Amino acid sequence: MKKIKIKVNGKVKTVLNNSKLSDLLNNLNIPLKKVAIELNQEIIDKKRTINIKLKKDDKIEIVHFIGGG
């Protein structure tokens, strides 16, 4: 199966060509409730991750929420 390269938080990752954003998050063990996700400089609604296919050279930023005060 063909693979593509994407960037996640500045690091190059290789994923299967037909991968979805939700697949990537599951593989990275990312808890959706505790993060914000940006795809190509656009904030993504977490409900849409299952419908978004990753494309070559996509840039994904995942920001974890940290409590404090």
C-alpha positions in Angstrom: 0.0 0.0 0.0 1.2 3.5 -0.9 2.5 5.8 1.9 2.6 9.5 2.2 4.6 11.9 4.4 2.9 14.4 6.7 4.2 16.7 9.5 2.9 16.3 13.0 4.1 19.0 15.5 7.0 19.7 13.2 8.1 16.1 12.8 7.8 14.1 9.6 5.6 11.0 9.9 4.8 8.4 7.3 1.2 7.2 7.1 -0.9 5.0 4.7 -2.2 7.0 1.7 -5.9 6.5 2.7 -5.4 7.3 6.4 -7.9 9.6 8.2 -7.1 12.1 10.8 -8.9 10.0 13.4 -6.6 7.0 12.5 -3.5 9.2 13.2 -4.9 10.4 16.5 -5.7 6.8 17.6 -2.2 5.6 16.6 -0.6 8.4 18.6 -2.9 7.7 21.6 -4.1 11.3 21.6 -7.2 11.8 23.9 -9.5 14.0 21.9 -11.0 15.7 25.0 -7.6 17.2 26.0 -6.3 18.6 22.7 -6.9 21.1 20.0 -6.1 20.1 16.4 -5.0 22.3 13.6 -4.7 21.0 10.0 -2.9 23.2 7.6 -3.4 26.3 9.8 -7.1 25.6 10.3 -8.7 24.5 13.6 -10.5 21.2 13.2 -13.8 20.3 14.8 -13.0 17.1 16.6 -16.3 15.5 15.4 -14.9 15.8 11.8 -11.7 13.9 12.3 -13.3 10.6 11.2 -14.2 12.3 7.8 -10.9 14.0 7.0 -8.5 12.1 4.8 -4.8 13.0 5.2 -3.0 14.2 2.1 0.7 14.4 1.2 2.5 17.2 3.0 -0.4 18.0 5.4 0.8 19.9 8.5 -0.9 18.9 11.7 -0.4 20.7 15.0 -1.8 19.0 18.2 -1.9 21.2 21.3 -2.5 19.6 24.7 -4.5 21.5 27.3 -2.8 21.9 30.6 -4.6 23.0 33.8 -3.2 25.5 36.1 -3.6 29.0 37.4 
